[in-house]
Amino acid sequence: MKLSIVICSYNRAQYIGDALDSLYNQTASSSDFEVLLVDNNSTDGTPSVYKTWRENHPEGNFQYLTEFQQGASFARNTGAAHAKTDWLCFIDDDAVAFPDFVANIIRHTQEKPTIVGFGGKIIPKYIPEKPVWMSYYVSSLVGNFDYSQVPCAFKKGKYPLESNMIIKKSVFDQIGGFNTTLPGVVGTLRIGGEGKELFYKVIGLGEEIYYDPNIIVYHVVETSKLTKEYLYRVASGIGRGERVRTLSISSLSYTMKLIEYCFKLGAAVVLGIKYAMMGKAAQSWKVIQFRIDAMLGLLNR
């Protein structure tokens, strides 16, 4: 086997079958990869859903694991610890991989053997449809990620998103895996940025991080769940993660991040005004609210 795909799952019984189906039906040989589904304290029947799915899909290398410590970082680390290959891939439990997803990952590792970390494209799959207030600048909250039309190295400050990222296992182990002080979602609280910190550590080793637009997943977005409370949790979680990350470096690092967030809030206000002048009032306020919520998270409010 050449690749281990880790799926951290928390109460996504409704969608986990689609995620597993997409990996079961890859164009790559099933002997080339394994799938490690890590149940992170689901209470919605995920174990029975997986059991039924596996009985109906007996081929391939699929394994069901459990992690009782709540948080995606804990679950992903557990999956990585059980991986049997040289490469780790992390996707979400509501992601659907394109048929050539695995084949393109393996191709990338062969064409660029010195690159130890990379990521791919994430396309939101809105159910039932894209909200009228959604804009490019807010869509990152629901996983939209399309960095470049061609394979390239990420520029400074850019990195793959958690639902489509690949890293060499030896490097993952060397940097200690995901930082569990950035656990992701724990109950109603989110402390994000675990993927960002992971790749910042890789960059700190002097390595380049790459993007490949041919490595693609859909990310399911139920628009009925995109409430004000949900968007606040995601946006403030970004800020909380940056608070934890920068304070672990120094108070100066945190202060610089505060200044950066002030500039971003100002830019969001300007952009919001531009949207309003274009007759896109619904998009206008969401852009500003995103930056306000992120600032509140950074301030631990």
N, C-alpha and C positions, 0 to 999 in steps of 0.2 A: 504493500500500500504506500501511497505517496502523500496523502492528505487526510487530516482529521478535521471534520466539520463539527463545531460545538454549537448547540442551540440551547440557550438558557430560556426556560419556560416558566411563566407564572400566570396562571389563570387564563390560558389561551386555548382551552379545549376546542373551542369553536373553529380555530384556525390552524391548529397544529397539524392536522391531517393534510391540509394543502401544502404546508411547508415540507412535510415528510414526503408527500407524493412527488413534489418537484425534485427532490434529491433522489428518489427511487427511480425516476424516469430520466436520468441524465444520459447524455450521449457517451460519456466516458464509461469505461469498463467499471463494473461494480467492485472489481478487485483492486481498483486504484485508490479507493477512498473508504473511510468509515464515517459514520454519523453518531455523535454522542449527544443524546437528548438529556439535559439536566433539569429535572423537576425541582423548582425552587419554592417548595411549600404550597403548591397549588391546592385549592379547595373546591375546584369545579369539575372534578372527575377526570382530570388529565391522565392519571394512571390507567383507568379503564379504557379511555379513548386510545391510548397508545397500545394497550394490550390487544384490543380488537384490530387496530390498524396493522399491527405486526403479524397477527394470525392471517390476515388477508394479503400480506406482503412479505413472504418468508425469505426472499432472496436478499443478498447484499449484507453489508456489515453495519448493523444498527444496534445500538446499545442504550438502555434506559438507566439513568443514574438519578440519585436524589442528593440534594444539598439543603440542609435544614436552616443554615444561617442565611437570613434574608438579605437579598441584594444580588444584583447581576454579577458584580465583581467576584463574590464568593462562588457563585454557580459556574461562572466561566473558568475560574481557577480550578475548580473540581473537575470540569470536563477536560481541561488541559492536562491535569495530572494523570488522567486515564488514557490519554492519547498515545497511539502506538506508531506515529509517523513523524517525519522531520518537519512537517508544516502544519500550522494551525489556522483554521478559518473560523471566524465567528459571524453568525447571522442571528437575526431575531426569530422568535417563535411565530410571528405573523408576517414573515418574509417568504416570498415565493421565488426560487431561483430559476433563471432561464435554463433551458435544456443543455446549453453548452457551458454552463457556469463552471463546473469542475474541470472540464477540458481546457478552458481558457486560463484557469488558475495554474494548472499543471504546465501549460504552454509558457506562461509568464515566468514560472520558476526555472524553466529550462532555457529560455531565451535570455534571461537576466539573472544568472546564478549568483551574482555578487550582491543582489538587492535582497535585504532580509525582511522587508516589510512593505506591504502595498495594500491598496483597496480599490473598489470599483464603484460603479454607478448604482444609485438607488432611485427608483421611480415610484412615487406615491400612487397607490391604487385606491382612489376615493370611492367609498361606498355610502350612498348611491352615486354621488357626483361631487365635483369640486365645489366648495363653498364660494359664494360670490365675493367674500371678503378676503379670500386667500390670495396672497401675492408672492412673488419670488422671495422677498425678504423675510416672510413669515414661514414659508414652506419648509425651511430647515427644521422647524419645530416638529414636523411630521416626517422627517427623514429624507426630504428631497435632497439629492446630491448628484450633481453633474458637473464635475470640476473642469473637464477638458474633452474636446472631441478626439484627441489623439493621446496615446500613452505618453506620460511625461513624469518628471520628478515634481513632487509638491514643492511649492515655494515656501519660504520661511513663514511659520505661523499657520500653515495649512496641513491637514492630516485626514486620513480616512474616518468615516463614521462607523459607530459600533455595529451596525447591522450588515456591514459588508467589509470586513477587514481581515487581512492575512498576515501572519508573522511566522518566521522560522522558530521552531520550538526551542532550539538551543538558546536563541537570543531572548525569547520569552522567559525562559528559566533563569537566564543570567540576570535580567533586570527585576526578577521577583514577581513576574506576572502582574495582574491588575492590583492596584492599590485599594485595599478594602476600606480605607477611610473615605473613599469615593465609591460607595456601594451601588449607586443607581437608585432604584425605587425601593424604599423600605416603608411599608404601610402607605400613608398618604404623603410622606415626605420624600423628596427626590434630592439627592446630592450627586450631580452628574459630572461629566468630564473625565471618566475613567479611561476612555479610549484616547483622548487627547494626551493625558499624562503618560500613558503607555508609550505612545509614539514619540513624545518629547524625550523620554528616556532613551529610546532607540536612536534618535537624532543626537542625543548627548554622547552616544558611543562613537559618533563620527560617521554614522550611516545615513544614506539617502532613503527617503520614503517615496514610493511610486504610486501613480494612479493609472489604471487601465480601464477605459470606458467599455471594453468588451466583456468585463466581468460584471454581470448585471443581476439585480434582484428587484422584484416588486415589493413594496412595503404597504400592507393593508392599512387604510385609514378610514375608520368608521366616523363619518362626519357628525353623526348624532352624539358622539362622545367628545366632540371638540368644544366643550363648554368653557366658559370663562375660567372656572376653577381648574380644569385640566390644563389649559394653556398657561395659566399662572404656575402650576406645579412644574411643568416642563421648563418654562423660561426662567423661573426663579431657581430651579435646580441647576441650571447652567451657572448662574451667579453664585450659588452656594458652593458648587464644585470649585469654581475659581477662587473663592474665599479660602477654602481648605488648602487648595494647591499652593496659592501664593503665600499664605501665612506660614506654610511649612518651609518655605524658602527664606523669607525675611519680611519684616514689617515694611521695608522699602518696596519690595515686590508687590505687596498688597496695595500700597499707596499708589504705585504706578498703574495698577489695574483699575483702581478707583478713577484715576484721571482718564484712562482709556475709555471706561464705561461712560463717563460724563461726556466725552467727545462723541461717542456712539449715540448717546441719547439725543444730543444736539443734532446730529446728522439725521436721526430718525424723525425729529420734529420737522426739519427741512423737507425730508422726503414725504412726510405725511401731508404737509402743505401742498407739495407738488401734486400728490394724488388727488387731493381735494379740488385743486384747480383744474384737474383733468376730468372732474365729475365722478371720481371713484372714492366717494366718501366712506364706503364700507371698508375699503382697503386702507384708507388713511389712518384711522384710529388704531387699527390692529398693529400697524408697523410701530407706532409710538408706544402702545401698550406692551409690546414685546420687550422693548428696551427698558421700560419702567419696571416691569416684573423682574427682568434680569438684574437690574440695579438693586431692587429690594432683596433679592437673594444674596447678592454680594455683600449687602449690609446686614445680612442675617435677620431680615424682618419677616 
